Amino acid sequence: MKFACLGFVAGLAGALLLQPAIAQQGRPPPKPNDPDDFVRYIFEVNACVLTEAQIFEIYQQAGHGLMGANNAVIAVSNREDIEVLSREPFTYRYYGSEYCGF
């Protein structure tokens, strides 16, 4: 179990390296084992907008593998607090937090 947690933490650290350092400042980190809070966090550190490719890469870097990252993209895109901004490329806006609720 400890190894799985360490892998997730290492993956999360790698995923956070993809994000601009300036955007991370002031945003609370995601709660452990809370997928909804992880979604909140990855959008908040990216000005509330991500492309499908970015979401896929973040989840893959967090240790979810190809299939897990693909399933995460599908789940994120189907959330009620996500809006499709563009279909070429697929770009999503999150509005499910006080920070991102425009």
HELIX and SHEET records of a PDB file:
HELIX    1   1 LYS A    2  LEU A   17  1                                  16    
HELIX    2   2 ALA A   21  GLN A   24  1                                   4    
HELIX    3   3 PRO A   35  GLU A   44  1                                  10    
HELIX    4   4 GLU A   52  TYR A   59  1                                   8    
HELIX    5   5 GLN A   60  HIS A   64  3                                   5    
HELIX    6   6 GLY A   65  SER A   77  1                                  13    
SHEET    1   A 3 VAL A  49  THR A  51  0                                        
SHEET    2   A 3 PHE A  90  TYR A  94 -1                                        
SHEET    3   A 3 ILE A  82  ARG A  87 -1                                        
END                                                                             
